[in-house]
Amino acid sequence: MGSRHSDLAEPDKQFATSDTPSLSSDPSKIGLLIGWGTGILILGSLIGLVLRFGDIHLFVVTLQSTDPGCLAAALIVQTVTYFCAATIWL
């Protein structure tokens, strides 16, 4: 008596095709350019919105009134956060 699920016996042969893209391949250059371009566009838009609707003088006064030690600590923690996030993708 034959098995109804003969295709399950050899799953590698069923899905092993050469036209299937690998998920571990390097990203294409156009994909990287689109990603960087999108990021720069969003960052530029955010800066434009802040400059348009934000009060630069109030920001400068607030920045000058902060404790330099606390500001340095915050910048270090923020930098380490981005570094750790980037190492996940290595």
N, C-alpha and C positions, 0 to 999 in steps of 0.2 A: 504494500500500500504506500503510495507516494505522499510526501509531506506537502501540506497546503502552504507552508511558509518557507519554500525553498530559497527565496530571495533573502531571507534573514540569516541563512547559514553562512553566506559570504557577503557581508555588508560592504567590505572594502572594494570589491569588484564592481558593485552597483554604482557607487558614487565617485569612483576614482576616474575622473575625466580631466583631460589636460586643459580644457577651457574654463575650469573653475578657478577664480582668483584666490590666491592665498591671503589669509588675514595677517600674516606676518611679513608681508612685503613692505618695502620702504615706500613712504608717501611720494607721490609724484611731485614734480616741481610746480606744476600748475596748481595742484592742491595746496601746496605751501604758500604760493603767491596769493591765492584766493583767501586763505586763512589770515595771512598777515595783512592783506588789504582790507579785509572786513574789520579786523581788530583796530587798525589805524583809523578807519572811517568812523567806527563807534567812539574811539577815544577822542577824535577831533570833534565829533558832534557833542560829546559830553563837555569838553572844554569850551566849545562855543556856547552851550547852554549856560554853563556856570558864569562865563564872562558876560553874557547877555542879561541874565536874571540875578546873578549874585552880586554882592557888594564887596568889591575887592578891598576897599579901605577897611571894612569891618574884619575881613579875613586877616589882613596884615596886622591890625591892632591885636586881634586874638592870638595870632602867632607870636607876636612880640611879648605878650604877657604870659606865655607858657614858661614853665620851668625847663631849662635846656636839658637837664638830666632825664626828665620824663619824656621829652620829645625825642631824645636820642634812644632811649629804651624802646619807645614805640616804633621808631624807624627800624631798629635792629630786629624786633619781634616780627614786624611786617616783612622784612627782607628774608628772615629765616623761614617764615611761612611760605613765601613764594619759592624759595630754594627747595624746601621739602616737597612741595607740590610738583615741582619740576623733576625731582629725582624719581618720582613714581613712574614717570613715563620713560625712564632710561632702560 
